[in-house]
């Protein structure tokens, strides 16, 4: 899947291979993405899903954060091409 990540106004592109999370795809493409536990428990990898659809795993996000479009890059996977925005 094609994944576009915007951070500080710069867009970078990654390819999520089968089985990879959004975080794994981003890091494989040398994109600087935040993370800590990498298990969906801390919320450090929270990014905004601007376009597309992902799986929803992990419990570190509140219902309001989910409603506002945030996902956990360390456990979510794209279901098709998607765009993410990393908060500065």
ABEGO torsion letter per residue (X at the ends): XBBBBBBGGBBBBBBBBBGBBAAAAAAAAGBBBBBBAGAGAAGAABBBBABEBBBBBEAABBAAAAAAGBBBAAABBBABBBBBBBBX
